[in-house]
């Protein structure tokens, strides 16, 4: 069984965006199953390598950003305040 999209945890940890990752992971899952059937290879191994190469680093970076920004509500407050002040200028 291969999972894609939200079911596979393919959601950006910073922006919570998931449609792009659902489309990419679904496409990669389908290609991996097709290739596995054609070559008798293990589809899950193909899928893991493919999604990691395509979107893995981006998702990992988003988690790092999420943890560093959201670990302290004062950081979020400062960003909101900076944006509010910027709009007045």
HTML snippet that shows the backbone in 3Dmol.js (N, CA, C, O; Angstrom):
<script src="https://3Dmol.org/build/3Dmol-min.js"></script>
<div id="view" style="width:600px;height:400px;position:relative"></div>
<script>
const pdb = `
ATOM      1  N   UNK A   1       0.843  -1.162   0.000  1.00  0.00           N
ATOM      2  CA  UNK A   1       0.000   0.000   0.000  1.00  0.00           C
ATOM      3  C   UNK A   1       0.899   1.240   0.000  1.00  0.00           C
ATOM      4  O   UNK A   1       1.863   1.325   0.761  1.00  0.00           O
ATOM      5  N   UNK A   2       0.571   2.173  -0.849  1.00  0.00           N
ATOM      6  CA  UNK A   2       1.247   3.466  -0.886  1.00  0.00           C
ATOM      7  C   UNK A   2       0.228   4.537  -0.528  1.00  0.00           C
ATOM      8  O   UNK A   2      -0.924   4.474  -0.958  1.00  0.00           O
ATOM      9  N   UNK A   3       0.644   5.505   0.248  1.00  0.00           N
ATOM     10  CA  UNK A   3      -0.254   6.609   0.603  1.00  0.00           C
ATOM     11  C   UNK A   3       0.306   7.911   0.055  1.00  0.00           C
ATOM     12  O   UNK A   3       1.518   8.103  -0.035  1.00  0.00           O
ATOM     13  N   UNK A   4      -0.603   8.792  -0.303  1.00  0.00           N
ATOM     14  CA  UNK A   4      -0.216  10.071  -0.885  1.00  0.00           C
ATOM     15  C   UNK A   4      -1.008  11.179  -0.208  1.00  0.00           C
ATOM     16  O   UNK A   4      -1.942  10.914   0.548  1.00  0.00           O
ATOM     17  N   UNK A   5      -0.632  12.416  -0.483  1.00  0.00           N
ATOM     18  CA  UNK A   5      -1.365  13.565   0.035  1.00  0.00           C
ATOM     19  C   UNK A   5      -1.367  13.625   1.550  1.00  0.00           C
ATOM     20  O   UNK A   5      -0.391  13.249   2.199  1.00  0.00           O
ATOM     21  N   UNK A   6      -2.474  14.101   2.109  1.00  0.00           N
ATOM     22  CA  UNK A   6      -2.600  14.221   3.562  1.00  0.00           C
ATOM     23  C   UNK A   6      -2.412  12.880   4.254  1.00  0.00           C
ATOM     24  O   UNK A   6      -1.791  12.808   5.314  1.00  0.00           O
ATOM     25  N   UNK A   7      -2.942  11.823   3.664  1.00  0.00           N
ATOM     26  CA  UNK A   7      -2.839  10.482   4.268  1.00  0.00           C
ATOM     27  C   UNK A   7      -1.385  10.057   4.425  1.00  0.00           C
ATOM     28  O   UNK A   7      -1.050   9.316   5.349  1.00  0.00           O
ATOM     29  N   UNK A   8      -0.524  10.520   3.529  1.00  0.00           N
ATOM     30  CA  UNK A   8       0.887  10.197   3.596  1.00  0.00           C
ATOM     31  C   UNK A   8       1.697  11.201   4.401  1.00  0.00           C
ATOM     32  O   UNK A   8       2.910  11.052   4.548  1.00  0.00           O
ATOM     33  N   UNK A   9       1.028  12.223   4.923  1.00  0.00           N
ATOM     34  CA  UNK A   9       1.718  13.250   5.689  1.00  0.00           C
ATOM     35  C   UNK A   9       2.411  14.278   4.824  1.00  0.00           C
ATOM     36  O   UNK A   9       3.303  14.982   5.296  1.00  0.00           O
ATOM     37  N   UNK A  10       2.020  14.379   3.570  1.00  0.00           N
ATOM     38  CA  UNK A  10       2.650  15.318   2.646  1.00  0.00           C
ATOM     39  C   UNK A  10       1.963  16.683   2.735  1.00  0.00           C
ATOM     40  O   UNK A  10       1.214  17.083   1.844  1.00  0.00           O
ATOM     41  N   UNK A  11       2.240  17.381   3.832  1.00  0.00           N
ATOM     42  CA  UNK A  11       1.675  18.706   4.076  1.00  0.00           C
ATOM     43  C   UNK A  11       2.814  19.602   4.532  1.00  0.00           C
ATOM     44  O   UNK A  11       3.657  19.196   5.333  1.00  0.00           O
ATOM     45  N   UNK A  12       2.831  20.808   4.021  1.00  0.00           N
ATOM     46  CA  UNK A  12       3.866  21.759   4.401  1.00  0.00           C
ATOM     47  C   UNK A  12       3.652  22.166   5.857  1.00  0.00           C
ATOM     48  O   UNK A  12       2.614  22.732   6.198  1.00  0.00           O
ATOM     49  N   UNK A  13       4.621  21.882   6.707  1.00  0.00           N
ATOM     50  CA  UNK A  13       4.516  22.169   8.129  1.00  0.00           C
ATOM     51  C   UNK A  13       4.481  23.640   8.469  1.00  0.00           C
ATOM     52  O   UNK A  13       4.068  24.003   9.570  1.00  0.00           O
ATOM     53  N   UNK A  14       4.900  24.489   7.565  1.00  0.00           N
ATOM     54  CA  UNK A  14       4.903  25.932   7.814  1.00  0.00           C
ATOM     55  C   UNK A  14       3.626  26.582   7.295  1.00  0.00           C
ATOM     56  O   UNK A  14       2.957  27.312   8.026  1.00  0.00           O
ATOM     57  N   UNK A  15       3.288  26.321   6.040  1.00  0.00           N
ATOM     58  CA  UNK A  15       2.144  26.988   5.425  1.00  0.00           C
ATOM     59  C   UNK A  15       0.855  26.183   5.516  1.00  0.00           C
ATOM     60  O   UNK A  15      -0.226  26.716   5.267  1.00  0.00           O
ATOM     61  N   UNK A  16       0.958  24.911   5.870  1.00  0.00           N
ATOM     62  CA  UNK A  16      -0.179  23.980   5.938  1.00  0.00           C
ATOM     63  C   UNK A  16      -0.754  23.706   4.549  1.00  0.00           C
ATOM     64  O   UNK A  16      -1.849  23.156   4.434  1.00  0.00           O
ATOM     65  N   UNK A  17      -0.036  24.076   3.507  1.00  0.00           N
ATOM     66  CA  UNK A  17      -0.467  23.835   2.135  1.00  0.00           C
ATOM     67  C   UNK A  17      -0.286  22.357   1.819  1.00  0.00           C
ATOM     68  O   UNK A  17       0.714  21.753   2.208  1.00  0.00           O
ATOM     69  N   UNK A  18      -1.240  21.780   1.122  1.00  0.00           N
ATOM     70  CA  UNK A  18      -1.131  20.368   0.829  1.00  0.00           C
ATOM     71  C   UNK A  18      -1.553  19.943  -0.559  1.00  0.00           C
ATOM     72  O   UNK A  18      -1.264  18.817  -0.965  1.00  0.00           O
ATOM     73  N   UNK A  19      -2.231  20.807  -1.305  1.00  0.00           N
ATOM     74  CA  UNK A  19      -2.737  20.407  -2.617  1.00  0.00           C
ATOM     75  C   UNK A  19      -1.590  20.059  -3.560  1.00  0.00           C
ATOM     76  O   UNK A  19      -1.633  19.034  -4.240  1.00  0.00           O
ATOM     77  N   UNK A  20      -0.578  20.897  -3.602  1.00  0.00           N
ATOM     78  CA  UNK A  20       0.574  20.628  -4.475  1.00  0.00           C
ATOM     79  C   UNK A  20       1.207  19.290  -4.123  1.00  0.00           C
ATOM     80  O   UNK A  20       1.506  18.485  -5.004  1.00  0.00           O
ATOM     81  N   UNK A  21       1.410  19.059  -2.829  1.00  0.00           N
ATOM     82  CA  UNK A  21       2.063  17.831  -2.382  1.00  0.00           C
ATOM     83  C   UNK A  21       1.173  16.611  -2.625  1.00  0.00           C
ATOM     84  O   UNK A  21       1.679  15.518  -2.879  1.00  0.00           O
ATOM     85  N   UNK A  22      -0.134  16.790  -2.549  1.00  0.00           N
ATOM     86  CA  UNK A  22      -1.056  15.696  -2.867  1.00  0.00           C
ATOM     87  C   UNK A  22      -0.940  15.316  -4.340  1.00  0.00           C
ATOM     88  O   UNK A  22      -0.909  14.134  -4.684  1.00  0.00           O
ATOM     89  N   UNK A  23      -0.879  16.312  -5.190  1.00  0.00           N
ATOM     90  CA  UNK A  23      -0.775  16.048  -6.633  1.00  0.00           C
ATOM     91  C   UNK A  23       0.556  15.382  -6.978  1.00  0.00           C
ATOM     92  O   UNK A  23       0.593  14.406  -7.727  1.00  0.00           O
ATOM     93  N   UNK A  24       1.633  15.911  -6.435  1.00  0.00           N
ATOM     94  CA  UNK A  24       2.961  15.364  -6.716  1.00  0.00           C
ATOM     95  C   UNK A  24       3.081  13.943  -6.166  1.00  0.00           C
ATOM     96  O   UNK A  24       3.520  13.036  -6.873  1.00  0.00           O
ATOM     97  N   UNK A  25       2.692  13.754  -4.912  1.00  0.00           N
ATOM     98  CA  UNK A  25       2.840  12.423  -4.313  1.00  0.00           C
ATOM     99  C   UNK A  25       1.924  11.416  -4.984  1.00  0.00           C
ATOM    100  O   UNK A  25       2.306  10.256  -5.138  1.00  0.00           O
ATOM    101  N   UNK A  26       0.728  11.819  -5.388  1.00  0.00           N
ATOM    102  CA  UNK A  26      -0.168  10.918  -6.120  1.00  0.00           C
ATOM    103  C   UNK A  26       0.410  10.503  -7.457  1.00  0.00           C
ATOM    104  O   UNK A  26       0.349   9.335  -7.841  1.00  0.00           O
ATOM    105  N   UNK A  27       0.969  11.467  -8.158  1.00  0.00           N
ATOM    106  CA  UNK A  27       1.607  11.174  -9.450  1.00  0.00           C
ATOM    107  C   UNK A  27       2.795  10.233  -9.271  1.00  0.00           C
ATOM    108  O   UNK A  27       2.965   9.287 -10.041  1.00  0.00           O
ATOM    109  N   UNK A  28       3.609  10.493  -8.264  1.00  0.00           N
ATOM    110  CA  UNK A  28       4.773   9.639  -8.009  1.00  0.00           C
ATOM    111  C   UNK A  28       4.355   8.242  -7.565  1.00  0.00           C
ATOM    112  O   UNK A  28       4.999   7.260  -7.934  1.00  0.00           O
ATOM    113  N   UNK A  29       3.292   8.139  -6.783  1.00  0.00           N
ATOM    114  CA  UNK A  29       2.794   6.830  -6.354  1.00  0.00           C
ATOM    115  C   UNK A  29       2.306   6.028  -7.560  1.00  0.00           C
ATOM    116  O   UNK A  29       2.616   4.844  -7.694  1.00  0.00           O
ATOM    117  N   UNK A  30       1.547   6.677  -8.427  1.00  0.00           N
ATOM    118  CA  UNK A  30       1.038   5.990  -9.613  1.00  0.00           C
ATOM    119  C   UNK A  30       2.178   5.524 -10.520  1.00  0.00           C
ATOM    120  O   UNK A  30       2.161   4.396 -11.013  1.00  0.00           O
ATOM    121  N   UNK A  31       3.151   6.377 -10.736  1.00  0.00           N
ATOM    122  CA  UNK A  31       4.298   6.002 -11.572  1.00  0.00           C
ATOM    123  C   UNK A  31       5.084   4.860 -10.936  1.00  0.00           C
ATOM    124  O   UNK A  31       5.562   3.970 -11.639  1.00  0.00           O
ATOM    125  N   UNK A  32       5.220   4.881  -9.618  1.00  0.00           N
ATOM    126  CA  UNK A  32       5.961   3.829  -8.918  1.00  0.00           C
ATOM    127  C   UNK A  32       5.242   2.491  -9.020  1.00  0.00           C
ATOM    128  O   UNK A  32       5.877   1.455  -9.215  1.00  0.00           O
ATOM    129  N   UNK A  33       3.916   2.510  -8.889  1.00  0.00           N
ATOM    130  CA  UNK A  33       3.146   1.263  -9.026  1.00  0.00           C
ATOM    131  C   UNK A  33       3.267   0.729 -10.447  1.00  0.00           C
ATOM    132  O   UNK A  33       3.478  -0.467 -10.645  1.00  0.00           O
ATOM    133  N   UNK A  34       3.134   1.607 -11.434  1.00  0.00           N
ATOM    134  CA  UNK A  34       3.245   1.178 -12.831  1.00  0.00           C
ATOM    135  C   UNK A  34       4.620   0.584 -13.109  1.00  0.00           C
ATOM    136  O   UNK A  34       4.727  -0.461 -13.752  1.00  0.00           O
ATOM    137  N   UNK A  35       5.658   1.234 -12.635  1.00  0.00           N
ATOM    138  CA  UNK A  35       7.015   0.737 -12.843  1.00  0.00           C
ATOM    139  C   UNK A  35       7.245  -0.573 -12.095  1.00  0.00           C
ATOM    140  O   UNK A  35       7.911  -1.474 -12.606  1.00  0.00           O
ATOM    141  N   UNK A  36       6.702  -0.679 -10.896  1.00  0.00           N
ATOM    142  CA  UNK A  36       6.863  -1.909 -10.113  1.00  0.00           C
ATOM    143  C   UNK A  36       6.176  -3.081 -10.805  1.00  0.00           C
ATOM    144  O   UNK A  36       6.717  -4.186 -10.829  1.00  0.00           O
ATOM    145  N   UNK A  37       5.006  -2.855 -11.361  1.00  0.00           N
ATOM    146  CA  UNK A  37       4.301  -3.921 -12.067  1.00  0.00           C
ATOM    147  C   UNK A  37       5.052  -4.339 -13.326  1.00  0.00           C
ATOM    148  O   UNK A  37       5.081  -5.519 -13.675  1.00  0.00           O
ATOM    149  N   UNK A  38       5.652  -3.381 -13.996  1.00  0.00           N
ATOM    150  CA  UNK A  38       6.374  -3.680 -15.232  1.00  0.00           C
ATOM    151  C   UNK A  38       7.701  -4.383 -14.989  1.00  0.00           C
ATOM    152  O   UNK A  38       8.156  -5.167 -15.822  1.00  0.00           O
ATOM    153  N   UNK A  39       8.322  -4.101 -13.848  1.00  0.00           N
ATOM    154  CA  UNK A  39       9.672  -4.626 -13.616  1.00  0.00           C
ATOM    155  C   UNK A  39       9.771  -5.616 -12.461  1.00  0.00           C
ATOM    156  O   UNK A  39      10.844  -6.152 -12.183  1.00  0.00           O
ATOM    157  N   UNK A  40       8.649  -5.855 -11.792  1.00  0.00           N
ATOM    158  CA  UNK A  40       8.622  -6.734 -10.618  1.00  0.00           C
ATOM    159  C   UNK A  40       9.460  -6.182  -9.462  1.00  0.00           C
ATOM    160  O   UNK A  40       9.902  -6.938  -8.597  1.00  0.00           O
ATOM    161  N   UNK A  41       9.674  -4.882  -9.448  1.00  0.00           N
ATOM    162  CA  UNK A  41      10.419  -4.229  -8.360  1.00  0.00           C
ATOM    163  C   UNK A  41       9.462  -3.905  -7.220  1.00  0.00           C
ATOM    164  O   UNK A  41       8.244  -3.993  -7.378  1.00  0.00           O
ATOM    165  N   UNK A  42      10.008  -3.537  -6.090  1.00  0.00           N
ATOM    166  CA  UNK A  42       9.187  -3.141  -4.941  1.00  0.00           C
ATOM    167  C   UNK A  42       8.724  -1.698  -5.128  1.00  0.00           C
ATOM    168  O   UNK A  42       9.537  -0.774  -5.127  1.00  0.00           O
ATOM    169  N   UNK A  43       7.431  -1.513  -5.286  1.00  0.00           N
ATOM    170  CA  UNK A  43       6.873  -0.185  -5.529  1.00  0.00           C
ATOM    171  C   UNK A  43       7.107   0.788  -4.396  1.00  0.00           C
ATOM    172  O   UNK A  43       7.309   1.978  -4.639  1.00  0.00           O
ATOM    173  N   UNK A  44       7.083   0.307  -3.155  1.00  0.00           N
ATOM    174  CA  UNK A  44       7.262   1.223  -2.031  1.00  0.00           C
ATOM    175  C   UNK A  44       8.665   1.814  -2.000  1.00  0.00           C
ATOM    176  O   UNK A  44       8.841   2.965  -1.598  1.00  0.00           O
ATOM    177  N   UNK A  45       9.671   1.040  -2.421  1.00  0.00           N
ATOM    178  CA  UNK A  45      11.042   1.562  -2.462  1.00  0.00           C
ATOM    179  C   UNK A  45      11.185   2.638  -3.537  1.00  0.00           C
ATOM    180  O   UNK A  45      11.806   3.679  -3.320  1.00  0.00           O
ATOM    181  N   UNK A  46      10.602   2.364  -4.688  1.00  0.00           N
ATOM    182  CA  UNK A  46      10.629   3.354  -5.769  1.00  0.00           C
ATOM    183  C   UNK A  46       9.943   4.647  -5.324  1.00  0.00           C
ATOM    184  O   UNK A  46      10.449   5.750  -5.531  1.00  0.00           O
ATOM    185  N   UNK A  47       8.785   4.473  -4.712  1.00  0.00           N
ATOM    186  CA  UNK A  47       7.996   5.623  -4.277  1.00  0.00           C
ATOM    187  C   UNK A  47       8.755   6.449  -3.249  1.00  0.00           C
ATOM    188  O   UNK A  47       8.807   7.674  -3.360  1.00  0.00           O
ATOM    189  N   UNK A  48       9.330   5.810  -2.272  1.00  0.00           N
ATOM    190  CA  UNK A  48      10.069   6.538  -1.228  1.00  0.00           C
ATOM    191  C   UNK A  48      11.209   7.347  -1.842  1.00  0.00           C
ATOM    192  O   UNK A  48      11.380   8.522  -1.515  1.00  0.00           O
ATOM    193  N   UNK A  49      11.977   6.740  -2.712  1.00  0.00           N
ATOM    194  CA  UNK A  49      13.094   7.456  -3.351  1.00  0.00           C
ATOM    195  C   UNK A  49      12.590   8.630  -4.177  1.00  0.00           C
ATOM    196  O   UNK A  49      13.173   9.714  -4.157  1.00  0.00           O
ATOM    197  N   UNK A  50      11.509   8.405  -4.899  1.00  0.00           N
ATOM    198  CA  UNK A  50      11.001   9.454  -5.782  1.00  0.00           C
ATOM    199  C   UNK A  50      10.435  10.644  -5.012  1.00  0.00           C
ATOM    200  O   UNK A  50      10.762  11.790  -5.321  1.00  0.00           O
ATOM    201  N   UNK A  51       9.581  10.383  -4.003  1.00  0.00           N
ATOM    202  CA  UNK A  51       9.010  11.531  -3.299  1.00  0.00           C
ATOM    203  C   UNK A  51      10.070  12.269  -2.508  1.00  0.00           C
ATOM    204  O   UNK A  51      10.030  13.493  -2.380  1.00  0.00           O
ATOM    205  N   UNK A  52      11.023  11.512  -1.978  1.00  0.00           N
ATOM    206  CA  UNK A  52      12.069  12.190  -1.213  1.00  0.00           C
ATOM    207  C   UNK A  52      12.908  13.089  -2.124  1.00  0.00           C
ATOM    208  O   UNK A  52      13.265  14.203  -1.739  1.00  0.00           O
ATOM    209  N   UNK A  53      13.218  12.614  -3.315  1.00  0.00           N
ATOM    210  CA  UNK A  53      14.002  13.409  -4.269  1.00  0.00           C
ATOM    211  C   UNK A  53      13.222  14.630  -4.758  1.00  0.00           C
ATOM    212  O   UNK A  53      13.800  15.695  -4.978  1.00  0.00           O
ATOM    213  N   UNK A  54      11.915  14.473  -4.925  1.00  0.00           N
ATOM    214  CA  UNK A  54      11.098  15.546  -5.498  1.00  0.00           C
ATOM    215  C   UNK A  54      10.669  16.595  -4.461  1.00  0.00           C
ATOM    216  O   UNK A  54      10.775  17.793  -4.723  1.00  0.00           O
ATOM    217  N   UNK A  55      10.192  16.167  -3.303  1.00  0.00           N
ATOM    218  CA  UNK A  55       9.628  17.120  -2.340  1.00  0.00           C
ATOM    219  C   UNK A  55      10.138  16.930  -0.912  1.00  0.00           C
ATOM    220  O   UNK A  55       9.758  17.689  -0.022  1.00  0.00           O
ATOM    221  N   UNK A  56      10.974  15.953  -0.682  1.00  0.00           N
ATOM    222  CA  UNK A  56      11.425  15.646   0.667  1.00  0.00           C
ATOM    223  C   UNK A  56      12.173  16.780   1.346  1.00  0.00           C
ATOM    224  O   UNK A  56      11.873  17.115   2.492  1.00  0.00           O
ATOM    225  N   UNK A  57      13.126  17.368   0.671  1.00  0.00           N
ATOM    226  CA  UNK A  57      13.915  18.451   1.261  1.00  0.00           C
ATOM    227  C   UNK A  57      13.045  19.663   1.572  1.00  0.00           C
ATOM    228  O   UNK A  57      13.200  20.296   2.617  1.00  0.00           O
ATOM    229  N   UNK A  58      12.140  19.980   0.671  1.00  0.00           N
ATOM    230  CA  UNK A  58      11.240  21.123   0.875  1.00  0.00           C
ATOM    231  C   UNK A  58      10.366  20.914   2.117  1.00  0.00           C
ATOM    232  O   UNK A  58      10.177  21.835   2.912  1.00  0.00           O
ATOM    233  N   UNK A  59       9.841  19.709   2.276  1.00  0.00           N
ATOM    234  CA  UNK A  59       9.005  19.418   3.443  1.00  0.00           C
ATOM    235  C   UNK A  59       9.822  19.417   4.732  1.00  0.00           C
ATOM    236  O   UNK A  59       9.351  19.892   5.766  1.00  0.00           O
ATOM    237  N   UNK A  60      11.025  18.893   4.678  1.00  0.00           N
ATOM    238  CA  UNK A  60      11.907  18.915   5.851  1.00  0.00           C
ATOM    239  C   UNK A  60      12.244  20.352   6.251  1.00  0.00           C
ATOM    240  O   UNK A  60      12.229  20.691   7.435  1.00  0.00           O
ATOM    241  N   UNK A  61      12.546  21.187   5.269  1.00  0.00           N
ATOM    242  CA  UNK A  61      12.856  22.595   5.545  1.00  0.00           C
ATOM    243  C   UNK A  61      11.653  23.312   6.157  1.00  0.00           C
ATOM    244  O   UNK A  61      11.817  24.156   7.039  1.00  0.00           O
ATOM    245  N   UNK A  62      10.452  22.982   5.696  1.00  0.00           N
ATOM    246  CA  UNK A  62       9.245  23.605   6.231  1.00  0.00           C
ATOM    247  C   UNK A  62       9.049  23.255   7.704  1.00  0.00           C
ATOM    248  O   UNK A  62       8.600  24.088   8.490  1.00  0.00           O
ATOM    249  N   UNK A  63       9.382  22.035   8.068  1.00  0.00           N
ATOM    250  CA  UNK A  63       9.261  21.628   9.471  1.00  0.00           C
ATOM    251  C   UNK A  63      10.267  22.391  10.332  1.00  0.00           C
ATOM    252  O   UNK A  63       9.938  22.823  11.437  1.00  0.00           O
ATOM    253  N   UNK A  64      11.479  22.556   9.834  1.00  0.00           N
ATOM    254  CA  UNK A  64      12.491  23.330  10.570  1.00  0.00           C
ATOM    255  C   UNK A  64      12.007  24.761  10.760  1.00  0.00           C
ATOM    256  O   UNK A  64      12.115  25.314  11.855  1.00  0.00           O
ATOM    257  N   UNK A  65      11.482  25.356   9.714  1.00  0.00           N
ATOM    258  CA  UNK A  65      10.964  26.721   9.798  1.00  0.00           C
ATOM    259  C   UNK A  65       9.790  26.792  10.775  1.00  0.00           C
ATOM    260  O   UNK A  65       9.715  27.707  11.595  1.00  0.00           O
ATOM    261  N   UNK A  66       8.889  25.841  10.687  1.00  0.00           N
ATOM    262  CA  UNK A  66       7.740  25.792  11.589  1.00  0.00           C
ATOM    263  C   UNK A  66       8.193  25.734  13.048  1.00  0.00           C
ATOM    264  O   UNK A  66       7.698  26.487  13.888  1.00  0.00           O
ATOM    265  N   UNK A  67       9.117  24.855  13.337  1.00  0.00           N
ATOM    266  CA  UNK A  67       9.583  24.700  14.716  1.00  0.00           C
ATOM    267  C   UNK A  67      10.319  25.935  15.217  1.00  0.00           C
ATOM    268  O   UNK A  67      10.162  26.323  16.375  1.00  0.00           O
ATOM    269  N   UNK A  68      11.114  26.551  14.359  1.00  0.00           N
ATOM    270  CA  UNK A  68      11.879  27.713  14.817  1.00  0.00           C
ATOM    271  C   UNK A  68      10.998  28.948  14.967  1.00  0.00           C
ATOM    272  O   UNK A  68      11.282  29.803  15.806  1.00  0.00           O
ATOM    273  N   UNK A  69       9.949  29.060  14.184  1.00  0.00           N
ATOM    274  CA  UNK A  69       9.085  30.231  14.258  1.00  0.00           C
ATOM    275  C   UNK A  69       7.982  30.061  15.300  1.00  0.00           C
ATOM    276  O   UNK A  69       7.716  30.969  16.088  1.00  0.00           O
ATOM    277  N   UNK A  70       7.351  28.902  15.298  1.00  0.00           N
ATOM    278  CA  UNK A  70       6.172  28.713  16.135  1.00  0.00           C
ATOM    279  C   UNK A  70       6.481  28.220  17.538  1.00  0.00           C
ATOM    280  O   UNK A  70       5.558  27.973  18.314  1.00  0.00           O
ATOM    281  N   UNK A  71       7.748  28.070  17.884  1.00  0.00           N
ATOM    282  CA  UNK A  71       8.078  27.611  19.236  1.00  0.00           C
ATOM    283  C   UNK A  71       7.914  28.721  20.270  1.00  0.00           C
ATOM    284  O   UNK A  71       7.912  28.458  21.473  1.00  0.00           O
ATOM    285  N   UNK A  72       7.779  29.948  19.806  1.00  0.00           N
ATOM    286  CA  UNK A  72       7.659  31.087  20.714  1.00  0.00           C
ATOM    287  C   UNK A  72       6.633  32.059  20.127  1.00  0.00           C
ATOM    288  O   UNK A  72       6.864  32.632  19.062  1.00  0.00           O
ATOM    289  N   UNK A  73       5.521  32.244  20.802  1.00  0.00           N
ATOM    290  CA  UNK A  73       4.470  33.109  20.273  1.00  0.00           C
ATOM    291  C   UNK A  73       4.919  34.556  20.120  1.00  0.00           C
ATOM    292  O   UNK A  73       4.317  35.312  19.358  1.00  0.00           O
ATOM    293  N   UNK A  74       5.960  34.947  20.829  1.00  0.00           N
ATOM    294  CA  UNK A  74       6.462  36.321  20.679  1.00  0.00           C
ATOM    295  C   UNK A  74       7.001  36.558  19.271  1.00  0.00           C
ATOM    296  O   UNK A  74       6.918  37.672  18.753  1.00  0.00           O
ATOM    297  N   UNK A  75       7.554  35.514  18.650  1.00  0.00           N
ATOM    298  CA  UNK A  75       8.046  35.642  17.274  1.00  0.00           C
ATOM    299  C   UNK A  75       6.885  35.899  16.313  1.00  0.00           C
ATOM    300  O   UNK A  75       6.989  36.732  15.413  1.00  0.00           O
ATOM    301  N   UNK A  76       5.806  35.195  16.506  1.00  0.00           N
ATOM    302  CA  UNK A  76       4.626  35.377  15.652  1.00  0.00           C
ATOM    303  C   UNK A  76       4.054  36.773  15.873  1.00  0.00           C
ATOM    304  O   UNK A  76       3.713  37.466  14.914  1.00  0.00           O
ATOM    305  N   UNK A  77       3.950  37.181  17.117  1.00  0.00           N
ATOM    306  CA  UNK A  77       3.448  38.522  17.430  1.00  0.00           C
ATOM    307  C   UNK A  77       4.307  39.594  16.766  1.00  0.00           C
ATOM    308  O   UNK A  77       3.781  40.572  16.236  1.00  0.00           O
ATOM    309  N   UNK A  78       5.616  39.415  16.794  1.00  0.00           N
ATOM    310  CA  UNK A  78       6.523  40.387  16.173  1.00  0.00           C
ATOM    311  C   UNK A  78       6.319  40.438  14.661  1.00  0.00           C
ATOM    312  O   UNK A  78       6.356  41.518  14.071  1.00  0.00           O
ATOM    313  N   UNK A  79       6.106  39.295  14.030  1.00  0.00           N
ATOM    314  CA  UNK A  79       5.854  39.271  12.582  1.00  0.00           C
ATOM    315  C   UNK A  79       4.548  39.975  12.236  1.00  0.00           C
ATOM    316  O   UNK A  79       4.486  40.755  11.285  1.00  0.00           O
ATOM    317  N   UNK A  80       3.511  39.696  13.007  1.00  0.00           N
ATOM    318  CA  UNK A  80       2.215  40.341  12.761  1.00  0.00           C
ATOM    319  C   UNK A  80       2.334  41.846  12.953  1.00  0.00           C
ATOM    320  O   UNK A  80       1.816  42.623  12.151  1.00  0.00           O
ATOM    321  N   UNK A  81       3.011  42.253  14.007  1.00  0.00           N
ATOM    322  CA  UNK A  81       3.191  43.682  14.267  1.00  0.00           C
ATOM    323  C   UNK A  81       4.013  44.355  13.166  1.00  0.00           C
ATOM    324  O   UNK A  81       3.695  45.465  12.739  1.00  0.00           O
ATOM    325  N   UNK A  82       5.053  43.690  12.715  1.00  0.00           N
ATOM    326  CA  UNK A  82       5.884  44.254  11.643  1.00  0.00           C
ATOM    327  C   UNK A  82       5.066  44.431  10.371  1.00  0.00           C
ATOM    328  O   UNK A  82       5.204  45.439   9.676  1.00  0.00           O
ATOM    329  N   UNK A  83       4.233  43.475  10.070  1.00  0.00           N
ATOM    330  CA  UNK A  83       3.395  43.560   8.863  1.00  0.00           C
ATOM    331  C   UNK A  83       2.367  44.686   9.018  1.00  0.00           C
ATOM    332  O   UNK A  83       2.118  45.441   8.078  1.00  0.00           O
ATOM    333  N   UNK A  84       1.777  44.790  10.202  1.00  0.00           N
ATOM    334  CA  UNK A  84       0.781  45.835  10.457  1.00  0.00           C
ATOM    335  C   UNK A  84       1.435  47.213  10.323  1.00  0.00           C
ATOM    336  O   UNK A  84       0.865  48.114   9.707  1.00  0.00           O
ATOM    337  N   UNK A  85       2.608  47.373  10.889  1.00  0.00           N
ATOM    338  CA  UNK A  85       3.337  48.635  10.814  1.00  0.00           C
ATOM    339  C   UNK A  85       3.737  48.952   9.380  1.00  0.00           C
ATOM    340  O   UNK A  85       3.687  50.107   8.957  1.00  0.00           O
ATOM    341  N   UNK A  86       4.131  47.935   8.640  1.00  0.00           N
ATOM    342  CA  UNK A  86       4.527  48.117   7.236  1.00  0.00           C
ATOM    343  C   UNK A  86       3.379  48.644   6.398  1.00  0.00           C
ATOM    344  O   UNK A  86       3.594  49.466   5.507  1.00  0.00           O
ATOM    345  N   UNK A  87       2.182  48.196   6.659  1.00  0.00           N
ATOM    346  CA  UNK A  87       1.014  48.637   5.882  1.00  0.00           C
ATOM    347  C   UNK A  87       0.694  50.113   6.116  1.00  0.00           C
ATOM    348  O   UNK A  87       0.134  50.768   5.238  1.00  0.00           O
ATOM    349  N   UNK A  88       1.035  50.631   7.263  1.00  0.00           N
ATOM    350  CA  UNK A  88       0.779  52.037   7.590  1.00  0.00           C
ATOM    351  C   UNK A  88       1.766  52.961   6.867  1.00  0.00           C
ATOM    352  O   UNK A  88       1.463  54.130   6.631  1.00  0.00           O
ATOM    353  N   UNK A  89       2.930  52.444   6.523  1.00  0.00           N
ATOM    354  CA  UNK A  89       3.984  53.271   5.927  1.00  0.00           C
ATOM    355  C   UNK A  89       3.686  53.621   4.509  1.00  0.00           C
ATOM    356  O   UNK A  89       4.474  54.312   3.864  1.00  0.00           O
TER     357      UNK A  89
END
`;
const viewer = $3Dmol.createViewer("view");
viewer.addModel(pdb, "pdb");
viewer.setStyle({}, {cartoon: {color: "spectrum"}});
viewer.zoomTo();
viewer.render();
</script>
